[in-house]
Amino acid sequence: VMKYEQYSKRYEKIKEKQKKLEEELATLKSEYLKGCKFKAGDKVKLTLSIFSLNNEPSKTEDKILYISHVGYGKFDAYKNIQLEFNELKKDGTMSSRNTHIPMAQIKKIIKVS
């Protein structure tokens, strides 16, 4: 039978290990994101798959957007990188209007100047 003191000591040791592992994981994610070829503020051309609901073949569409955020993502991410996009204003600069593009829909991303 385990006493509270034993439980408490083991619990604290495990929590300490957990904290160290979480710090290592955060460092790993940060290093991985630094190596991403896309950065916030990059203007990109996306080739998107447009899926049809009535059994027609899927089409592709090109769209020019700005990357507003590069982050680490688990779901709806490409190689664990989550990209968020902003529309272009009429003058070609980045607007503050965010647009959601599912990563599964993106076939290709190319930087444009």
N, CA, C and O atoms as a DFTB+ gen file, in Angstrom:
452 C
 N C O
     1  1       0.851      -1.175       0.000
     2  2       0.000       0.000       0.000
     3  2       0.895       1.236       0.000
     4  3       1.839       1.348       0.782
     5  1       0.568       2.155      -0.901
     6  2       1.370       3.373      -1.023
     7  2       0.835       4.448      -0.089
     8  3      -0.368       4.694      -0.005
     9  1       1.756       5.069       0.598
    10  2       1.390       6.171       1.479
    11  2       1.424       7.475       0.694
    12  3       2.030       7.565      -0.374
    13  1       0.767       8.469       1.243
    14  2       0.690       9.765       0.565
    15  2       2.074      10.359       0.310
    16  3       2.303      10.929      -0.757
    17  1       2.984      10.243       1.245
    18  2       4.325      10.809       1.091
    19  2       5.048      10.187      -0.096
    20  3       5.702      10.891      -0.865
    21  1       4.932       8.863      -0.246
    22  2       5.546       8.168      -1.375
    23  2       4.916       8.643      -2.690
    24  3       5.606       8.965      -3.657
    25  1       3.605       8.673      -2.686
    26  2       2.876       9.132      -3.870
    27  2       3.305      10.553      -4.248
    28  3       3.587      10.829      -5.414
    29  1       3.352      11.433      -3.279
    30  2       3.681      12.830      -3.510
    31  2       5.089      12.975      -4.093
    32  3       5.287      13.746      -5.032
    33  1       6.063      12.251      -3.552
    34  2       7.435      12.321      -4.056
    35  2       7.506      11.835      -5.504
    36  3       8.096      12.496      -6.359
    37  1       6.908      10.687      -5.768
    38  2       6.928      10.144      -7.135
    39  2       6.196      11.063      -8.097
    40  3       6.639      11.279      -9.225
    41  1       5.078      11.598      -7.643
    42  2       4.290      12.501      -8.476
    43  2       5.110      13.728      -8.862
    44  3       5.112      14.127     -10.027
    45  1       5.799      14.324      -7.908
    46  2       6.614      15.511      -8.160
    47  2       7.768      15.204      -9.119
    48  3       8.084      16.024      -9.981
    49  1       8.395      14.041      -8.982
    50  2       9.469      13.650      -9.897
    51  2       8.938      13.508     -11.328
    52  3       9.575      13.951     -12.283
    53  1       7.791      12.897     -11.457
    54  2       7.191      12.716     -12.782
    55  2       6.801      14.057     -13.375
    56  3       7.027      14.292     -14.562
    57  1       6.228      14.933     -12.585
    58  2       5.849      16.271     -13.066
    59  2       7.082      17.047     -13.522
    60  3       7.023      17.776     -14.512
    61  1       8.195      16.894     -12.810
    62  2       9.445      17.559     -13.172
    63  2       9.945      17.039     -14.532
    64  3      10.367      17.820     -15.385
    65  1       9.893      15.721     -14.721
    66  2      10.288      15.131     -16.006
    67  2       9.373      15.630     -17.127
    68  3       9.831      15.947     -18.225
    69  1       8.087      15.692     -16.833
    70  2       7.114      16.151     -17.819
    71  2       7.412      17.591     -18.251
    72  3       7.347      17.919     -19.435
    73  1       7.736      18.438     -17.280
    74  2       8.043      19.837     -17.585
    75  2       9.272      19.938     -18.478
    76  3       9.281      20.721     -19.427
    77  1      10.315      19.152     -18.186
    78  2      11.527      19.155     -19.004
    79  2      11.215      18.689     -20.427
    80  3      11.705      19.275     -21.392
    81  1      10.406      17.643     -20.558
    82  2      10.043      17.136     -21.883
    83  2       9.220      18.156     -22.662
    84  3       9.412      18.310     -23.868
    85  1       8.313      18.852     -21.994
    86  2       7.515      19.879     -22.658
    87  2       8.400      21.026     -23.147
    88  3       8.162      21.577     -24.221
    89  1       9.419      21.385     -22.362
    90  2      10.361      22.424     -22.778
    91  2      11.162      21.969     -23.989
    92  3      11.377      22.743     -24.921
    93  1      11.610      20.697     -23.978
    94  2      12.343      20.146     -25.127
    95  2      11.466      20.144     -26.379
    96  3      11.922      20.484     -27.470
    97  1      10.223      19.762     -26.208
    98  2       9.287      19.716     -27.334
    99  2       9.044      21.114     -27.898
   100  3       8.988      21.287     -29.116
   101  1       8.902      22.102     -27.033
   102  2       8.704      23.484     -27.494
   103  2       9.928      23.971     -28.268
   104  3       9.786      24.649     -29.285
   105  1      11.123      23.632     -27.796
   106  2      12.358      24.003     -28.495
   107  2      12.425      23.317     -29.852
   108  3      12.788      23.944     -30.848
   109  1      12.082      22.048     -29.898
   110  2      12.086      21.290     -31.150
   111  2      11.126      21.909     -32.169
   112  3      11.485      22.081     -33.334
   113  1       9.912      22.240     -31.735
   114  2       8.931      22.857     -32.626
   115  2       9.430      24.200     -33.147
   116  3       9.273      24.512     -34.327
   117  1      10.026      24.986     -32.269
   118  2      10.547      26.296     -32.655
   119  2      11.649      26.157     -33.699
   120  3      11.657      26.886     -34.691
   121  1      12.573      25.232     -33.485
   122  2      13.654      25.002     -34.438
   123  2      13.096      24.536     -35.782
   124  3      13.575      24.957     -36.835
   125  1      12.086      23.672     -35.745
   126  2      11.467      23.161     -36.974
   127  2      10.820      24.299     -37.761
   128  3      10.968      24.374     -38.981
   129  1      10.112      25.175     -37.075
   130  2       9.437      26.287     -37.752
   131  2      10.436      27.287     -38.332
   132  3      10.170      27.890     -39.372
   133  1      11.579      27.471     -37.674
   134  2      12.601      28.378     -38.197
   135  2      13.118      27.900     -39.546
   136  3      13.536      28.712     -40.371
   137  1      13.092      26.599     -39.777
   138  2      13.565      26.027     -41.028
   139  2      12.528      26.017     -42.134
   140  3      12.827      25.611     -43.257
   141  1      11.321      26.455     -41.836
   142  2      10.255      26.471     -42.841
   143  2      10.602      27.484     -43.924
   144  3      11.031      28.597     -43.623
   145  1      10.416      27.100     -45.188
   146  2      10.777      28.014     -46.276
   147  2       9.777      29.154     -46.439
   148  3      10.054      30.113     -47.160
   149  1       8.636      29.070     -45.793
   150  2       7.645      30.133     -45.860
   151  2       7.641      30.916     -44.555
   152  3       7.719      30.338     -43.471
   153  1       7.549      32.227     -44.668
   154  2       7.541      33.102     -43.499
   155  2       6.314      34.003     -43.553
   156  3       5.765      34.241     -44.629
   157  1       5.886      34.499     -42.410
   158  2       4.782      35.459     -42.360
   159  2       5.173      36.674     -43.189
   160  3       6.288      37.181     -43.069
   161  1       4.257      37.138     -44.027
   162  2       4.516      38.281     -44.897
   163  2       4.876      37.890     -46.317
   164  3       4.885      38.741     -47.206
   165  1       5.176      36.610     -46.550
   166  2       5.489      36.152     -47.902
   167  2       4.236      36.186     -48.778
   168  3       3.150      35.801     -48.346
   169  1       4.407      36.653     -50.009
   170  2       3.342      36.623     -50.996
   171  2       3.485      35.305     -51.744
   172  3       4.561      34.993     -52.253
   173  1       2.405      34.529     -51.814
   174  2       2.472      33.202     -52.413
   175  2       1.353      32.975     -53.429
   176  3       0.289      33.591     -53.369
   177  1       1.633      32.080     -54.348
   178  2       0.614      31.622     -55.297
   179  2       0.258      30.201     -54.895
   180  3       1.118      29.321     -54.853
   181  1      -1.010      29.988     -54.602
   182  2      -1.493      28.666     -54.217
   183  2      -2.209      28.036     -55.407
   184  3      -2.988      28.695     -56.095
   185  1      -1.942      26.771     -55.639
   186  2      -2.728      26.003     -56.583
   187  2      -3.639      25.136     -55.723
   188  3      -3.175      24.281     -54.968
   189  1      -4.933      25.367     -55.849
   190  2      -5.917      24.712     -54.990
   191  2      -6.724      23.680     -55.769
   192  3      -7.043      23.878     -56.942
   193  1      -7.045      22.585     -55.105
   194  2      -7.982      21.610     -55.660
   195  2      -9.377      22.032     -55.258
   196  3      -9.673      22.191     -54.074
   197  1     -10.232      22.211     -56.247
   198  2     -11.624      22.559     -55.981
   199  2     -12.446      21.291     -56.194
   200  3     -12.573      20.801     -57.316
   201  1     -12.995      20.776     -55.115
   202  2     -13.722      19.520     -55.175
   203  2     -15.170      19.761     -55.585
   204  3     -15.788      20.752     -55.196
   205  1     -15.687      18.849     -56.368
   206  2     -17.063      18.949     -56.842
   207  2     -17.954      18.041     -56.009
   208  3     -17.543      16.958     -55.592
   209  1     -19.163      18.490     -55.776
   210  2     -20.110      17.676     -54.997
   211  2     -20.928      16.735     -55.866
   212  3     -21.549      15.801     -55.357
   213  1     -20.935      16.971     -57.180
   214  2     -21.796      16.156     -58.047
   215  2     -20.978      15.252     -58.971
   216  3     -21.264      15.148     -60.164
   217  1     -19.961      14.604     -58.407
   218  2     -19.142      13.596     -59.084
   219  2     -18.426      14.075     -60.334
   220  3     -17.998      13.255     -61.146
   221  1     -18.286      15.386     -60.509
   222  2     -17.470      15.891     -61.603
   223  2     -16.015      15.832     -61.156
   224  3     -15.733      15.849     -59.958
   225  1     -15.086      15.762     -62.113
   226  2     -13.674      15.750     -61.706
   227  2     -13.308      17.052     -60.985
   228  3     -13.844      18.119     -61.287
   229  1     -12.385      16.938     -60.027
   230  2     -11.974      18.149     -59.306
   231  2     -11.210      19.066     -60.252
   232  3     -10.550      18.607     -61.184
   233  1     -11.309      20.365     -59.999
   234  2     -10.640      21.371     -60.819
   235  2      -9.548      22.005     -59.975
   236  3      -9.503      21.819     -58.759
   237  1      -8.674      22.751     -60.626
   238  2      -7.678      23.488     -59.872
   239  2      -7.889      24.976     -60.095
   240  3      -8.405      25.403     -61.127
   241  1      -7.479      25.748     -59.108
   242  2      -7.613      27.202     -59.157
   243  2      -6.358      27.803     -58.535
   244  3      -5.882      27.330     -57.502
   245  1      -5.823      28.847     -59.167
   246  2      -4.675      29.556     -58.604
   247  2      -5.164      30.779     -57.850
   248  3      -6.086      31.468     -58.287
   249  1      -4.539      31.037     -56.718
   250  2      -4.921      32.171     -55.890
   251  2      -3.657      32.801     -55.326
   252  3      -2.772      32.096     -54.840
   253  1      -3.569      34.129     -55.389
   254  2      -2.437      34.862     -54.814
   255  2      -2.875      35.412     -53.450
   256  3      -3.878      36.116     -53.340
   257  1      -2.102      35.074     -52.425
   258  2      -2.402      35.499     -51.058
   259  2      -1.095      35.819     -50.338
   260  3      -0.006      35.536     -50.839
   261  1      -1.223      36.405     -49.170
   262  2      -0.085      36.611     -48.279
   263  2      -0.188      35.615     -47.128
   264  3      -1.284      35.291     -46.672
   265  1       0.953      35.138     -46.669
   266  2       0.968      34.303     -45.468
   267  2       0.961      35.239     -44.270
   268  3       1.843      36.086     -44.131
   269  1      -0.022      35.085     -43.418
   270  2      -0.120      35.957     -42.247
   271  2       0.476      35.315     -40.995
   272  3       0.871      36.013     -40.061
   273  1       0.539      33.986     -40.982
   274  2       1.050      33.305     -39.793
   275  2       1.577      31.934     -40.188
   276  3       0.960      31.224     -40.982
   277  1       2.719      31.571     -39.629
   278  2       3.276      30.230     -39.780
   279  2       3.358      29.655     -38.384
   280  3       4.014      30.222     -37.511
   281  1       2.698      28.537     -38.169
   282  2       2.690      27.949     -36.845
   283  2       2.767      26.448     -36.901
   284  3       2.735      25.841     -37.971
   285  1       2.867      25.867     -35.744
   286  2       2.919      24.416     -35.620
   287  2       1.507      23.921     -35.427
   288  3       0.804      24.386     -34.530
   289  1       1.081      22.994     -36.244
   290  2      -0.286      22.487     -36.138
   291  2      -0.332      20.978     -36.185
   292  3       0.544      20.340     -36.769
   293  1      -1.334      20.415     -35.582
   294  2      -1.519      18.961     -35.608
   295  2      -2.525      18.578     -36.680
   296  3      -2.276      17.688     -37.493
   297  1      -3.652      19.252     -36.671
   298  2      -4.725      18.912     -37.593
   299  2      -4.726      19.906     -38.743
   300  3      -4.367      21.070     -38.568
   301  1      -5.129      19.447     -39.910
   302  2      -5.229      20.315     -41.084
   303  2      -3.908      21.035     -41.338
   304  3      -3.884      22.230     -41.632
   305  1      -2.821      20.295     -41.220
   306  2      -1.503      20.899     -41.398
   307  2      -0.702      20.075     -42.398
   308  3      -0.935      18.878     -42.568
   309  1       0.242      20.734     -43.053
   310  2       1.145      20.064     -43.977
   311  2       2.474      19.864     -43.280
   312  3       3.154      20.834     -42.945
   313  1       2.851      18.612     -43.057
   314  2       4.078      18.276     -42.326
   315  2       4.151      19.030     -41.002
   316  3       5.206      19.533     -40.615
   317  1       3.022      19.099     -40.323
   318  2       2.864      19.754     -39.024
   319  2       3.059      21.262     -39.070
   320  3       3.236      21.887     -38.024
   321  1       3.030      21.862     -40.256
   322  2       3.128      23.316     -40.374
   323  2       1.750      23.836     -40.756
   324  3       1.153      23.403     -41.742
   325  1       1.269      24.760     -39.967
   326  2      -0.032      25.383     -40.214
   327  2       0.193      26.774     -40.776
   328  3       0.858      27.599     -40.150
   329  1      -0.352      27.038     -41.945
   330  2      -0.233      28.352     -42.563
   331  2      -1.584      29.047     -42.520
   332  3      -2.623      28.424     -42.737
   333  1      -1.561      30.340     -42.240
   334  2      -2.772      31.164     -42.320
   335  2      -2.513      32.229     -43.370
   336  3      -1.384      32.688     -43.544
   337  1      -3.580      32.618     -44.072
   338  2      -3.436      33.510     -45.217
   339  2      -4.311      34.747     -45.087
   340  3      -5.367      34.725     -44.455
   341  1      -3.839      35.835     -45.707
   342  2      -4.616      37.067     -45.817
   343  2      -4.779      37.402     -47.294
   344  3      -3.917      37.104     -48.120
   345  1      -5.907      38.029     -47.598
   346  2      -6.202      38.468     -48.964
   347  2      -5.289      39.626     -49.350
   348  3      -4.604      40.200     -48.503
   349  1      -5.287      39.960     -50.627
   350  2      -4.575      41.133     -51.133
   351  2      -5.546      42.294     -51.258
   352  3      -6.712      42.106     -51.605
   353  1      -5.065      43.486     -50.978
   354  2      -5.847      44.695     -51.250
   355  2      -5.743      44.989     -52.737
   356  3      -4.952      44.364     -53.442
   357  1      -6.534      45.934     -53.213
   358  2      -6.488      46.305     -54.628
   359  2      -5.115      46.823     -55.044
   360  3      -4.710      46.650     -56.193
   361  1      -4.393      47.459     -54.113
   362  2      -3.055      47.968     -54.441
   363  2      -1.963      46.898     -54.328
   364  3      -0.785      47.192     -54.531
   365  1      -2.354      45.647     -54.002
   366  2      -1.394      44.543     -53.951
   367  2      -0.765      44.300     -52.593
   368  3      -0.018      43.336     -52.427
   369  1      -1.048      45.152     -51.617
   370  2      -0.496      44.951     -50.275
   371  2      -1.396      44.001     -49.490
   372  3      -2.515      43.701     -49.906
   373  1      -0.894      43.535     -48.355
   374  2      -1.645      42.581     -47.546
   375  2      -2.784      43.272     -46.800
   376  3      -2.585      44.293     -46.144
   377  1      -3.968      42.701     -46.913
   378  2      -5.102      43.228     -46.158
   379  2      -5.122      42.582     -44.782
   380  3      -4.356      41.656     -44.514
   381  1      -5.984      43.061     -43.924
   382  2      -6.115      42.465     -42.596
   383  2      -7.165      41.360     -42.604
   384  3      -7.410      40.726     -41.578
   385  1      -7.782      41.131     -43.757
   386  2      -8.832      40.114     -43.865
   387  2      -8.216      38.728     -44.030
   388  3      -7.573      38.432     -45.037
   389  1      -8.423      37.902     -43.036
   390  2      -7.902      36.542     -43.041
   391  2      -8.821      35.653     -43.870
   392  3     -10.041      35.815     -43.843
   393  1      -8.238      34.723     -44.600
   394  2      -9.035      33.760     -45.355
   395  2      -8.554      32.361     -45.008
   396  3      -7.351      32.099     -44.981
   397  1      -9.486      31.474     -44.746
   398  2      -9.124      30.101     -44.374
   399  2      -9.050      29.233     -45.621
   400  3     -10.012      29.129     -46.381
   401  1      -7.895      28.613     -45.816
   402  2      -7.699      27.654     -46.894
   403  2      -7.303      26.339     -46.228
   404  3      -6.249      26.266     -45.597
   405  1      -8.131      25.295     -46.359
   406  2      -7.732      24.012     -45.770
   407  2      -6.446      23.503     -46.420
   408  3      -6.316      23.523     -47.645
   409  1      -5.508      23.053     -45.612
   410  2      -4.226      22.595     -46.139
   411  2      -4.404      21.417     -47.093
   412  3      -3.603      21.251     -48.014
   413  1      -5.422      20.605     -46.897
   414  2      -5.665      19.467     -47.785
   415  2      -6.040      19.927     -49.192
   416  3      -5.885      19.171     -50.150
   417  1      -6.521      21.131     -49.321
   418  2      -6.948      21.671     -50.607
   419  2      -5.766      22.231     -51.407
   420  3      -5.884      22.431     -52.616
   421  1      -4.645      22.484     -50.757
   422  2      -3.485      23.104     -51.407
   423  2      -2.646      22.032     -52.083
   424  3      -2.141      21.116     -51.435
   425  1      -2.507      22.163     -53.405
   426  2      -1.670      21.228     -54.156
   427  2      -0.232      21.727     -54.256
   428  3       0.709      20.934     -54.253
   429  1      -0.069      23.054     -54.345
   430  2       1.268      23.612     -54.534
   431  2       1.291      25.022     -53.974
   432  3       0.302      25.750     -54.055
   433  1       2.445      25.406     -53.397
   434  2       2.664      26.755     -52.903
   435  2       3.967      27.260     -53.508
   436  3       5.001      26.599     -53.409
   437  1       3.915      28.428     -54.132
   438  2       5.102      29.039     -54.738
   439  2       5.193      30.472     -54.249
   440  3       4.201      31.201     -54.263
   441  1       6.398      30.885     -53.811
   442  2       6.615      32.291     -53.442
   443  2       6.607      33.132     -54.697
   444  3       7.162      32.736     -55.722
   445  1       5.975      34.297     -54.620
   446  2       6.004      35.254     -55.717
   447  2       6.540      36.581     -55.174
   448  3       6.471      36.840     -53.972
   449  1       7.072      37.417     -56.069
   450  2       7.638      38.670     -55.575
   451  2       6.648      39.802     -55.676
   452  3       6.962      40.933     -55.303
